[in-house]
């Protein structure tokens, strides 16, 4: 007769090590019993991924194995109980998965999200595959246009550095040195002459005076012509700005404001010219009869239409700069009287010095004309009360800066 389970539990000797049933005992024992035909569970119909999910979500409880003469039968009963528990847990998981389908479990990732992740991974793999070939094509393209490639880098670097030098000279105001300005002007002019001498066989001069090139340029050569002429036009404008800085070197107040307006006017004239500069090149390029007369005419007409809208916009900005230059009265204030200067204490709140060419704003605060003109190059409000004084106007280039964006089309 088999001893009761309670006696078996009290009389048996306990092994001092505890095992996690689901980690060590149950999986291999269930597998052995299933293969031998002694015990059958639903695990035969469950996929490996479901078993792994059950293994991660199940509660890890510990049991101790007591070794006695009837240990096998008791262990078999525990296994059967655990198998029933597994079946009940699967039923609970199926219920939870059903709730998730009905919208209860919102943390389960949707199939569309998984598809998006799969698409992103495919795109990343595709980019990784074509990247070496793209780099190889880039190297071949640079080798085919080696002189033009390095020439573009050199011209761009000189242009950026020239713009920085001109801005620093403008910021010096009365401390600018006449000899330094002359040296900068000569260097800029020599650089222009060198570039056009070096590329004298690349048909650069005709587009510079808004005439079509002698022959239809290939695409990359058309871009090169436009880039060089666009950069040299800005270099020529910088030369003219240096002349203006020499003219307004030791002046302040009213003349400082005029200097800023003149620099702005030069920049907007340059922008209009740069907008027209690519037109002859692309006109010749699109009018190529190789692709058919009708197609060439349509593409040329569309390009000229798009270009016309850009030219009109730049012309309006130029006229606004001309109106600002011709305006004798300040649009943000007027000259202060002696009584107003005395009442204000004859002290500029910006430079903390005695007022020079005092200007009274619409908010009744008084400042030096030079100080407040420089202030309104960046702001539209009063430096003291922050009241809106200067209306929205065109962008000012009174700091001597030049637009660094290339005009390709």
VEXTOR-620619 format. One record per residue: x, y, z of N, C-alpha, C in turn; residue number from 1. Coordinates in steps of 0.1 Angstrom, whole numbers, plus 2048, in hexadecimal, padded with zeros to 3 digits. Last residue first. Example, Ala and Ser with C-alpha at 12.3 -4.5 7.8 and 13.67 -1.06 7.14 Angstrom:
BEGIN
n_c1|n_c2|n_c3|ca_c1|ca_c2|ca_c3|c_c1|c_c2|c_c3|guza
880|7EA|847|889|7F5|847|881|800|84F|2
884|7C7|84E|87B|7D3|84E|884|7DF|84E|1
END
This chain:
BEGIN
n_c1|n_c2|n_c3|ca_c1|ca_c2|ca_c3|c_c1|c_c2|c_c3|guza
8C2|B18|5A1|8B7|B17|597|8B0|B24|596|409
8D6|B1C|5B4|8D8|B13|5AA|8CE|B14|59F|408
8E4|B30|5C9|8D9|B32|5C0|8DB|B29|5B4|407
8ED|B28|5EA|8F0|B28|5DC|8E4|B28|5D4|406
8EE|B3D|606|8E7|B32|5FF|8EA|B33|5F0|405
8F9|B52|613|902|B47|60F|8FC|B3C|608|404
8F6|B75|611|8EF|B68|611|8F8|B5D|60B|403
90C|B88|625|908|B84|618|901|B76|618|402
90F|BA3|63C|90E|B95|639|909|B93|62A|401
910|BBD|647|919|BB9|63C|919|BAB|638|400
8FB|BC4|657|907|BBF|65E|912|BBA|653|399
8E6|BCA|648|8EF|BD5|64C|8FB|BD1|653|398
8D1|BBD|63C|8DF|BB7|63B|8E9|BC2|63E|397
8B0|BB6|647|8BC|BBF|646|8C9|BB8|645|396
893|BAD|637|89E|BA9|63F|8AA|BB2|63D|395
878|BC5|637|881|BBB|631|88C|BB8|63A|394
862|BC6|654|868|BCC|648|871|BC1|641|393
84A|BCE|66C|850|BC3|664|855|BC8|657|392
852|BEC|67D|849|BE3|677|851|BD8|66F|391
85F|BF4|69D|863|BF2|68E|859|BE8|688|390
852|BF2|6B6|856|BFF|6B0|858|BFD|6A1|389
843|BE4|6D0|845|BE2|6C2|847|BEF|6BB|388
854|BE7|6EF|848|BEA|6E7|84C|BE8|6D8|387
868|BE4|702|865|BD8|6F9|858|BDB|6F1|386
874|BF8|710|866|BF3|714|861|BE8|70C|385
88F|BF7|706|88B|BF9|714|87E|BF3|717|384
892|BF3|6EA|89B|BEC|6F4|897|BED|702|383
874|BEC|6D9|87C|BF6|6E0|886|BEF|6E9|382
876|BD4|6BD|870|BDA|6C9|879|BE4|6D0|381
882|BC6|6AA|877|BCE|6A6|870|BD6|6B1|380
8A5|BBD|6A3|898|BBD|6AB|88E|BC6|6A5|379
8BA|BC0|692|8B7|BB3|697|8AA|BB2|69E|378
8BB|BDA|68A|8C0|BD1|680|8BC|BC2|685|377
8B5|BE9|6A1|8AA|BE5|698|8AF|BDD|68C|376
8CF|BED|6AB|8C6|BE5|6B2|8BB|BE0|6A9|375
8DA|BFE|698|8E0|BF1|699|8D7|BE8|6A1|374
8C9|C14|69E|8C9|C0E|691|8CF|C00|691|373
8D0|C19|6B8|8C3|C14|6B6|8C2|C0E|6A8|372
8EB|C22|6B4|8E8|C17|6BD|8DA|C11|6BA|371
8E8|C38|6A2|8F0|C2D|69F|8ED|C20|6A7|370
8D7|C49|6B1|8D3|C44|6A4|8DB|C38|6A0|369
8D3|C44|6D4|8DB|C48|6C9|8D6|C42|6BC|368
8B1|C48|6E0|8BE|C41|6DF|8C6|C48|6D4|367
894|C4B|6F4|89E|C52|6EC|8AB|C4A|6EC|366
871|C43|6F4|87F|C41|6F9|889|C46|6EF|365
858|C45|6E9|85D|C51|6F0|86B|C4E|6F6|364
84F|C32|6D8|84B|C30|6E6|851|C3B|6EF|363
85A|C39|6C0|84B|C3B|6C2|847|C39|6D0|362
879|C49|6CA|871|C3E|6C4|862|C41|6C6|361
890|C61|6C1|885|C5E|6CA|87C|C54|6C3|360
8B2|C62|6BE|8A6|C5E|6B7|89C|C5B|6C2|359
8D0|C77|6BD|8C5|C70|6C4|8B8|C6E|6BC|358
8EC|C79|6B6|8E1|C78|6AC|8D5|C71|6B2|357
8F6|C6B|6D4|8FB|C70|6C7|8F0|C6E|6BC|356
8F6|C6F|6F7|8EE|C6C|6EB|8F4|C73|6DF|355
910|C60|70A|909|C6C|706|902|C6A|6F8|354
90C|C3E|712|914|C49|710|90B|C55|70C|353
900|C24|712|904|C2A|71F|90D|C36|71D|352
8F7|C17|6FC|906|C18|6FD|90A|C1F|70A|351
8DC|C16|704|8E2|C0B|6FE|8F1|C0C|6FF|350
8D2|C2E|70F|8D0|C22|717|8D7|C16|711|349
8E3|C4C|70E|8DD|C41|706|8DD|C34|70E|348
8DA|C6A|71C|8E2|C5E|71E|8DB|C53|716|347
8CC|C82|723|8D7|C82|719|8E0|C76|71A|346
8B5|C81|732|8C2|C80|739|8CE|C80|730|345
89D|C86|726|8A1|C78|727|8AE|C76|72E|344
89C|CA1|726|893|C9A|72F|897|C8C|730|343
8AF|CA6|712|8B2|CAB|720|8A9|CA3|72A|342
8A2|C9C|6FC|8AF|C96|700|8B2|C9A|70E|341
88B|CAC|6FA|889|C9E|6FD|896|C97|701|340
898|CC5|6F5|890|CC3|701|88E|CB5|705|339
8A3|CC0|6DC|8AC|CC3|6E7|8A4|CC1|6F4|338
891|CA4|6CB|894|CB2|6CE|89D|CB4|6DA|337
89A|C88|6B7|896|C8E|6C4|89A|C9C|6C5|336
88E|C7D|698|899|C83|69F|893|C8A|6AC|335
878|C5F|69B|87C|C6C|695|888|C72|69D|334
86F|C3D|692|870|C49|69B|874|C55|693|333
86D|C2A|67F|86B|C25|68D|86D|C31|697|332
873|C34|667|866|C2E|668|863|C29|676|331
883|C53|663|883|C46|668|875|C40|66A|330
882|C65|644|87E|C64|652|87F|C55|656|329
88A|C5F|62A|892|C68|632|88F|C67|640|328
88D|C44|615|885|C4A|620|88D|C52|629|327
89E|C37|604|899|C44|600|891|C4B|60B|326
8A1|C1E|611|8AD|C27|60F|8A8|C36|60C|325
888|C13|60F|88E|C16|61D|89A|C1F|61C|324
886|C11|5F4|87D|C1A|5FB|882|C1E|609|323
899|BFE|5EF|89B|C0B|5E9|892|C15|5F0|322
88E|BE8|5FC|89B|BED|601|89D|BFB|5FB|321
877|BE4|5EC|875|BE8|5FA|882|BED|600|320
883|BDD|5D4|87C|BEA|5D4|87A|BEE|5E3|319
88D|BC4|5DC|897|BCF|5D8|890|BDC|5D9|318
876|BB6|5E1|87F|BB8|5EC|889|BC4|5E8|317
86C|BB5|5C6|865|BBC|5D1|86D|BBF|5DD|316
880|BA5|5BA|87E|BB3|5B6|876|BBB|5C0|315
87B|B8C|5C6|888|B93|5C9|887|BA2|5C5|314
862|B87|5BB|863|B87|5C9|870|B8F|5CD|313
868|B86|5A0|85E|B90|5A5|860|B92|5B4|312
879|B6F|59F|87E|B7D|59B|875|B88|5A1|311
867|B5B|5A6|872|B5E|5AE|878|B6B|5AC|310
856|B5B|58F|850|B5E|59D|85B|B61|5A7|309
867|B55|57B|861|B62|57B|85C|B65|589|308
86E|B3A|57F|878|B44|581|872|B52|582|307
857|B2D|577|85B|B2C|585|865|B37|588|306
858|B35|55B|84D|B39|564|850|B38|573|305
86F|B29|553|86E|B37|553|863|B3C|55B|304
867|B0D|556|873|B13|55E|872|B22|55E|303
852|B0B|544|850|B09|552|85B|B0F|55A|302
861|B10|52B|856|B19|530|853|B18|53F|301
872|AFA|52B|877|B07|52C|86D|B11|530|300
85F|AE5|52A|868|AE6|535|86E|AF4|537|299
854|AEB|510|84C|AEA|51D|854|AEC|529|298
869|AE9|4FF|862|AF6|500|85A|AF6|50D|297
871|ACF|501|87B|ADA|505|873|AE7|507|296
85A|AC2|4F7|85F|ABF|505|868|ACB|50A|295
85A|ACB|4DD|84F|ACE|4E6|853|ACC|4F4|294
873|AC2|4D2|870|AD0|4D3|865|AD3|4DD|293
888|AA9|4E2|87C|AAD|4DB|878|ABB|4DD|292
8A1|AA6|4EE|895|A9F|4F4|888|AA2|4ED|291
8B1|AB7|4E0|8B4|AA9|4DF|8A8|AA1|4E4|290
8AF|AD2|4E2|8A6|ACC|4D9|8A8|ABC|4D9|289
8B0|AE4|500|8B8|ADA|4F8|8AE|AD2|4F0|288
8A6|AF5|512|8A2|AF7|504|8A9|AED|4FB|287
8B2|AF0|52B|8A5|AEB|528|8A0|AEC|519|286
8CB|AFE|527|8CA|AEF|52A|8BD|AE9|527|285
8C4|B18|522|8CC|B11|518|8CB|B02|51A|284
8B8|B1D|53B|8B1|B1F|52E|8B7|B17|523|283
8CD|B19|54C|8C2|B0F|54C|8B9|B11|540|282
8DD|B2F|545|8E2|B22|545|8D7|B18|544|281
8CC|B46|549|8D1|B43|53B|8D6|B34|53B|280
8C6|B44|566|8BC|B42|55C|8C2|B3F|54E|279
8D8|B48|57B|8D7|B3A|575|8CE|B39|569|278
8D4|B65|57F|8E0|B5F|57A|8DF|B51|574|277
8BD|B6E|58C|8BD|B6E|57D|8C9|B66|577|276
8C5|B6C|5A6|8B9|B65|5A2|8B8|B64|593|275
8DA|B7E|5A7|8DD|B6F|5A9|8D1|B67|5A5|274
8CD|B96|5A5|8D6|B92|59A|8D8|B83|59B|273
8BF|B96|5BD|8B7|B96|5B1|8C0|B92|5A5|272
8D4|B95|5CF|8CA|B8A|5CF|8C2|B8A|5C2|271
8E0|BAE|5CA|8E7|BA2|5C7|8DE|B96|5C6|270
8CD|BBF|5D3|8D0|BC0|5C5|8D8|BB3|5C1|269
8CE|BB8|5EE|8C2|BB4|5E7|8C4|BB6|5D8|268
8E8|BC1|5F4|8E5|BB3|5F6|8D9|BAF|5EE|267
8E6|BDD|5F0|8EF|BD5|5E8|8EC|BC6|5E9|266
8D3|BE3|605|8D0|BE4|5F7|8D9|BDD|5EE|265
8E3|BDD|61C|8D7|BD5|619|8D2|BD6|60A|264
8F6|BF1|619|8FA|BE3|619|8EE|BDA|616|263
8E5|C07|61C|8EC|C05|60F|8F1|BF6|60E|262
8DC|C05|636|8D3|C04|62B|8D9|C02|61D|261
8F4|C07|644|8ED|BFB|645|8E3|BFA|639|260
8FB|C22|63D|904|C17|639|8FC|C0A|639|259
8E6|C30|648|8E7|C30|63A|8F0|C24|635|258
8ED|C2C|663|8E0|C27|65E|8E0|C26|64F|257
904|C3A|663|905|C2C|666|8F8|C25|661|256
8FC|C54|65E|903|C4D|653|904|C3E|656|255
8EF|C5A|676|8E7|C5A|66A|8EF|C52|65F|254
908|C4B|689|8FA|C51|68A|8F3|C4F|67D|253
928|C4F|679|91E|C49|682|911|C4F|681|252
947|C49|667|93A|C50|669|931|C48|672|251
95E|C3E|65D|95F|C46|66A|952|C4D|66C|250
955|C2E|646|95E|C29|650|95D|C31|65D|249
946|C2E|62F|93F|C31|63B|948|C2E|647|248
959|C26|61B|953|C33|61A|94C|C38|628|247
960|C0C|623|96A|C17|623|964|C25|623|246
947|C00|620|94D|C01|62D|958|C0B|62E|245
945|C02|604|93B|C09|60C|941|C0B|61B|244
95A|BF0|5FD|95B|BFF|5F9|951|C07|601|243
94F|BD9|607|95B|BDE|60D|95D|BED|609|242
939|BD6|5F5|937|BD9|603|943|BDE|60A|241
947|BD0|5DE|940|BDC|5DE|93D|BE0|5ED|240
951|BB7|5E5|95B|BC1|5E2|954|BCF|5E3|239
939|BA9|5E8|941|BAB|5F4|94C|BB6|5F2|238
932|BA7|5CE|92A|BAF|5D7|931|BB2|5E4|237
945|B95|5C5|945|BA3|5C0|93D|BAC|5C8|236
93D|B7E|5D3|94A|B84|5D5|94B|B92|5D0|235
924|B7A|5C6|925|B7E|5D4|932|B84|5D8|234
92E|B73|5AD|925|B7F|5AF|925|B83|5BD|233
93C|B5C|5B3|944|B68|5AF|93B|B74|5B0|232
927|B4A|5B9|931|B4D|5C3|938|B5A|5C0|231
91A|B4A|5A0|912|B4E|5AC|91C|B52|5B7|230
92E|B3F|590|929|B4D|58D|922|B52|599|229
930|B25|59B|93B|B2E|59B|937|B3D|599|228
916|B1B|598|91C|B1C|5A6|927|B26|5A5|227
912|B1B|57C|909|B23|585|90F|B25|593|226
925|B09|574|925|B16|56F|91D|B20|579|225
91D|AF1|582|92A|AF7|585|92A|B06|580|224
904|AEC|576|905|AEF|584|912|AF6|588|223
90E|AE6|55C|905|AF2|55E|905|AF6|56D|222
91D|ACF|561|924|ADB|55D|91B|AE8|55E|221
908|ABE|567|912|AC1|571|91A|ACD|56D|220
8FA|ABE|54D|8F4|AC2|55A|8FE|AC6|564|219
90C|ACE|531|906|AC2|539|901|AC7|547|218
901|AEB|51F|90A|AE5|529|903|AD8|52E|217
900|AF3|4FE|8F8|AEE|508|900|AE7|512|216
916|B10|4F8|910|B03|4F5|908|AFE|500|215
91A|B29|502|91C|B27|4F4|916|B1A|4EF|214
8FF|B33|51A|90C|B2E|516|90D|B2B|507|213
8EC|B52|518|8ED|B43|518|8FB|B3F|515|212
8F2|B6E|52E|8F1|B68|521|8F3|B59|521|211
8F8|B7C|546|8EA|B78|543|8E8|B74|534|210
913|B7F|54B|90C|B8B|545|8FE|B87|540|209
919|B65|552|91B|B6F|55C|914|B7C|558|208
915|B55|53B|90A|B55|546|90C|B60|550|207
92F|B5C|52F|922|B5F|529|916|B5F|533|206
943|B52|540|941|B61|53F|934|B64|539|205
948|B37|541|942|B3D|54D|93D|B4B|54A|204
954|B21|532|948|B28|52D|940|B2F|539|203
96B|B16|539|95F|B0F|53D|953|B17|53A|202
984|B21|535|97F|B19|52B|972|B12|52E|201
98A|B2F|54D|987|B37|541|982|B2E|535|200
98F|B28|567|984|B22|560|980|B29|554|199
9A4|B3A|56E|9A6|B2B|56F|99C|B23|567|198
999|B53|56B|9A4|B4F|562|9A6|B40|562|197
985|B52|57F|981|B53|570|98C|B50|567|196
996|B51|595|98C|B46|592|988|B47|584|195
9A5|B68|594|9AC|B5B|593|9A2|B50|58F|194
992|B7C|597|999|B7C|58B|9A0|B6E|589|193
989|B76|5B2|980|B76|5A7|987|B74|599|192
9A1|B7C|5C0|99B|B6E|5C0|991|B6C|5B4|191
9A5|B97|5BC|9AE|B8D|5B6|9A9|B7F|5B6|190
98F|BA0|5CB|98F|BA2|5BC|999|B99|5B6|189
996|B99|5E5|989|B94|5DF|98A|B95|5D0|188
9AE|BA7|5E8|9AE|B99|5E8|9A2|B93|5E2|187
9A4|BC2|5E7|9AD|BBD|5DC|9AE|BAE|5DC|186
994|BC2|5FE|98E|BC5|5F1|997|BBF|5E6|185
9A7|BBE|612|99C|BB4|610|996|BB6|602|184
9B6|BD6|60F|9BC|BC9|60D|9B2|BBE|60A|183
9A3|BE9|616|9A9|BE9|608|9AF|BDB|605|182
99F|BE2|631|994|BE2|627|999|BE1|619|181
9B8|BE8|63B|9B3|BDA|63C|9A8|BD8|632|180
9BA|C03|638|9C3|BFB|631|9BE|BEC|630|179
9A6|C0D|649|9A5|C0F|63B|9AE|C06|633|178
998|BFB|664|9A4|C01|65E|9A3|C01|64F|177
97D|C02|67A|982|BFC|66E|98E|C03|669|176
972|C0F|68F|97F|C0A|691|984|C02|685|175
958|C16|689|962|C20|687|970|C1B|689|174
94F|BF5|683|94A|C03|682|956|C0C|680|173
952|BDA|686|95C|BE3|68C|958|BF1|68C|172
93F|BCD|677|93D|BCE|686|947|BD7|68C|171
94B|BCC|65E|93F|BD4|660|93D|BD7|66F|170
95F|BB9|663|963|BC6|660|957|BD0|661|169
94F|BA2|667|958|BA7|672|95C|BB5|66F|168
944|B9F|64E|93B|BA2|659|943|BA7|665|167
95A|B99|63E|953|BA6|63C|94A|BA9|648|166
962|B80|648|96B|B8C|64A|964|B99|648|165
94C|B71|641|950|B72|64F|959|B7F|651|164
94E|B72|625|942|B77|62C|945|B79|63B|163
966|B65|621|965|B73|61E|959|B79|624|162
960|B4B|629|96A|B52|631|969|B61|62E|161
94E|B44|615|949|B44|623|953|B4C|62C|160
95E|B46|5FF|952|B4E|600|94E|B4F|60E|159
972|B32|603|976|B41|602|96A|B4A|604|158
961|B1C|602|969|B1F|60E|96D|B2D|60E|157
958|B1D|5E7|94F|B1D|5F2|956|B21|5FF|156
970|B1A|5D9|968|B26|5D7|95E|B27|5E3|155
978|AFF|5E1|980|B0B|5E4|978|B18|5E3|154
963|AEF|5D9|966|AF0|5E7|96E|AFC|5EA|153
965|AF4|5BD|958|AF7|5C4|95B|AF9|5D3|152
97E|AE8|5B8|97C|AF7|5B5|96F|AFC|5BC|151
979|ACE|5BD|982|AD5|5C6|980|AE4|5C4|150
967|AC9|5A7|963|AC6|5B5|96C|ACE|5BF|149
974|AD0|590|969|AD8|594|965|AD6|5A2|148
988|ABC|591|98C|ACA|591|980|AD3|595|147
979|AA4|58F|982|AA7|59A|985|AB6|59C|146
964|A96|583|964|AA4|584|96D|AA9|58F|145
96B|A7B|586|968|A80|578|968|A8F|578|144
96D|A78|5A1|979|A77|599|977|A7C|58B|143
953|A7C|5A9|95D|A86|5AD|96A|A85|5A5|142
948|A65|59E|944|A72|59A|94E|A7D|59D|141
955|A51|5AD|957|A52|59E|953|A5F|599|140
94B|A57|5C6|95A|A58|5C4|95D|A59|5B5|139
930|A51|5C2|934|A5F|5C6|943|A61|5C3|138
931|A36|5BD|92D|A3F|5B2|931|A4D|5B5|137
939|A2E|5D7|941|A2B|5CC|93E|A34|5C0|136
922|A36|5E6|92F|A3C|5E9|939|A3A|5DD|135
910|A24|5DB|90E|A32|5D9|91B|A3A|5DC|134
91A|A0B|5E3|91A|A0E|5D5|918|A1D|5D2|133
917|A0E|600|925|A0D|5F9|925|A10|5EB|132
8FA|A11|601|903|A1C|605|911|A1A|5FF|131
8EA|9FC|5FB|8ED|A05|5F0|8F7|A0F|5F4|130
8E7|9EF|614|8EC|9E7|608|8F1|9F1|5FD|129
8DD|A01|625|8EA|9FC|628|8F0|9F4|61C|128
8C4|A05|619|8CE|A10|619|8DC|A0B|61C|127
8B9|9EC|61F|8BB|9F0|611|8C5|9FB|610|126
8B8|9EC|63B|8C1|9E2|634|8C3|9E6|626|125
8A6|A01|63E|8B3|A02|643|8BD|9F8|63D|124
88F|9F5|632|895|A01|62C|8A3|A03|631|123
88B|9E0|644|88E|9DD|636|895|9E9|62F|122
885|9EE|65B|891|9E5|65B|895|9E2|64C|121
86E|9FA|653|879|A02|657|886|9FA|656|120
85D|9E3|650|860|9EC|645|86C|9F4|647|119
85C|9DA|66B|862|9D2|661|866|9DA|654|118
84F|9F0|677|85D|9ED|67B|864|9E4|671|117
837|9ED|66A|83F|9F9|668|84D|9F7|66C|116
82E|9D4|673|831|9D5|665|83A|9E2|662|115
82B|9DA|68E|835|9D0|68A|838|9D1|67C|114
815|9EC|68B|822|9F1|690|82D|9E7|68D|113
802|9DB|681|807|9E6|678|814|9EB|67D|112
7FC|9CA|697|803|9C4|68B|809|9CF|682|111
804|9DA|6B6|7FB|9D7|6AB|803|9D1|69F|110
810|9CD|6D6|812|9D5|6C9|809|9D0|6BE|109
7FD|9D0|6F3|802|9C7|6E9|804|9CE|6DC|108
7F2|9E3|703|800|9E3|702|806|9D9|6F8|107
7D7|9E1|706|7DC|9EB|6FD|7EB|9EB|6FB|106
7C0|9CA|70B|7CE|9CB|70D|7D4|9D5|702|105
7A6|9D0|700|7A9|9D0|70E|7B8|9D2|711|104
79F|9CC|6E5|7A3|9D9|6EA|7A6|9DA|6F8|103
79A|9B3|6DC|78E|9BB|6DE|792|9C9|6E3|102
7B3|9A8|6DD|7AD|9AA|6D0|7A2|9B4|6D1|101
7B6|9A6|6F9|7BF|9B0|6F2|7B9|9B2|6E4|100
7A4|992|6FE|7A1|9A0|703|7A9|9AA|6FC|99
7B2|97D|6F3|7A5|981|6ED|7A1|98F|6F1|98
7C7|97C|704|7CA|980|6F6|7BD|983|6EF|97
7BA|974|71B|7C0|981|71B|7C3|985|70C|96
7B1|95B|713|7A7|965|716|7AD|973|716|95
7CA|94F|710|7C1|950|704|7B6|95A|706|94
7D3|950|72A|7DA|958|720|7D2|959|713|93
7C1|93E|735|7C1|94C|73A|7C8|955|730|92
7C8|926|728|7BB|92C|726|7BA|93A|72A|91
7E2|924|732|7E0|926|724|7D2|92C|721|90
7DB|91F|74D|7E2|92B|749|7E1|92E|73B|89
7D0|905|74A|7C7|911|74E|7CE|91E|74B|88
7E6|8F7|741|7DA|8F8|738|7D2|904|73C|87
7F6|8FA|758|7FB|8FF|74B|7EF|901|742|86
7E7|8EB|76A|7E9|8FA|76C|7EE|901|75F|85
7EA|8D2|75F|7DC|8D8|760|7DE|8E7|761|84
805|8D0|763|800|8CF|756|7F2|8D5|755|83
807|8CF|77F|80D|8DA|778|808|8DB|769|82
7FA|8B7|783|7F4|8C4|788|7FA|8D0|781|81
80C|8A6|777|7FF|8A7|772|7F8|8B4|776|80
822|8AB|788|823|8AE|77A|816|8B0|774|79
818|8A0|7A0|81C|8AF|79F|81D|8B3|791|78
816|885|799|80A|88D|79C|80C|89C|79B|77
831|880|795|828|87F|789|81B|886|78C|76
83A|882|7AF|83F|88B|7A5|836|88B|798|75
82C|86C|7BA|829|879|7BE|82E|884|7B4|74
839|857|7AC|82B|859|7AA|826|867|7AF|73
854|85B|7B4|850|85C|7A5|841|85E|7A4|72
855|857|7CF|857|864|7CA|853|865|7BB|71
852|841|7E0|847|844|7D7|849|852|7D1|70
86A|840|7EF|867|835|7E6|85C|838|7DD|69
877|861|7EC|873|855|7F4|870|84A|7EA|68
882|881|7EC|886|874|7E6|881|869|7F0|67
872|89D|7E2|875|894|7EE|877|886|7E8|66
879|8BC|7D5|878|8AE|7D2|87B|8A5|7DE|65
868|8DA|7D8|873|8D2|7DC|86F|8C3|7DA|64
861|8F6|7C4|85D|8EA|7CA|869|8E2|7CE|63
858|918|7BD|862|90E|7C0|85C|902|7C7|62
84C|92B|7A1|84B|926|7AE|855|91A|7B0|61
848|944|78D|853|93B|790|852|937|79F|60
82D|947|778|833|94A|785|83D|93F|789|59
832|94E|754|82D|945|75F|834|949|76C|58
83D|95C|740|832|962|747|82E|95A|754|57
851|94C|734|855|959|739|84A|95F|743|56
843|934|72C|84F|933|735|853|940|73B|55
831|93F|71B|82C|939|727|838|938|731|54
843|946|706|83B|950|70D|836|94B|71A|53
84C|92D|6FF|856|936|704|84E|942|70B|52
835|921|6F5|83B|91B|701|845|925|707|51
831|932|6DF|827|932|6EA|82D|92C|6F7|50
847|92B|6CF|846|938|6D4|83C|93A|6DF|49
842|910|6C9|84D|913|6D1|84C|921|6D7|48
81E|90A|6CB|82B|90D|6C4|835|911|6CE|47
80A|8F0|6D5|80F|8FD|6D7|81C|8FF|6D0|46
803|8D6|6D4|7FD|8DF|6CA|801|8ED|6CC|45
810|8CB|6E9|813|8C6|6DC|80E|8CF|6D1|44
806|8D6|700|813|8DC|6FA|816|8D7|6ED|43
7F2|8CB|70C|7EF|8D2|700|7FB|8D8|6FA|42
7FE|8A9|716|7F9|8B7|718|7F6|8BE|70B|41
7FF|889|722|7FD|891|716|7F8|89F|71B|40
812|86E|72E|80B|87B|732|80B|883|725|39
81D|857|723|817|856|731|80E|863|733|38
82B|858|70C|81D|855|70B|816|854|718|37
845|85F|709|843|851|70E|834|84E|70E|36
843|87A|703|848|871|6F9|846|862|6FC|35
838|884|71B|830|885|70E|835|87B|704|34
84D|87F|72D|840|878|72F|837|879|722|33
861|890|722|863|881|723|856|87A|724|32
855|8A9|724|859|8A4|717|85B|895|717|31
852|8AA|740|846|8AA|737|849|8A5|72A|30
86D|8AB|747|865|8A0|74B|858|89F|743|29
877|8C4|73B|87C|8B6|737|874|8AB|73B|28
864|8D7|748|866|8D5|73A|86C|8C8|736|27
866|8D2|766|85A|8D0|75E|85D|8CE|74F|26
880|8D8|770|87A|8CB|771|86F|8C9|767|25
88B|8F2|76A|893|8E6|76A|88B|8D9|769|24
878|907|769|885|909|763|88D|8FC|761|23
861|900|777|860|903|768|86D|904|762|22
86C|8FC|790|865|8F1|789|865|8F3|77A|21
88A|902|79E|87F|908|797|878|8FE|78E|20
894|8F1|7BB|895|8F2|7AC|888|8FA|7A8|19
8A9|8F1|7D8|89C|8F3|7D2|89E|8F6|7C3|18
8BD|8DB|7EB|8BD|8E5|7DF|8AF|8E5|7DA|17
8BD|8C7|7FF|8BF|8D5|803|8BE|8DF|7F7|16
8A3|8B0|7FF|8AF|8B4|7F9|8B1|8C3|7FB|15
895|8A1|81C|894|8AC|812|8A2|8AE|80C|14
887|880|821|893|889|823|893|894|818|13
866|879|82D|871|879|823|87B|883|827|12
852|87B|83F|85D|871|841|868|872|837|11
840|88E|836|846|88F|843|852|886|845|10
838|886|81D|83E|893|81E|845|895|82B|9
82D|86D|822|839|86E|819|840|87B|81A|8
818|875|831|823|86E|837|830|86E|82F|7
80A|882|81D|80E|88A|828|819|883|82F|6
804|86E|80A|80D|879|806|812|881|812|5
806|84D|818|7FF|85A|814|809|865|811|4
815|831|809|814|83A|814|80D|847|80F|3
805|816|7F8|80D|822|7F6|80B|82C|802|2
809|7F4|800|800|800|800|809|80C|800|1
END
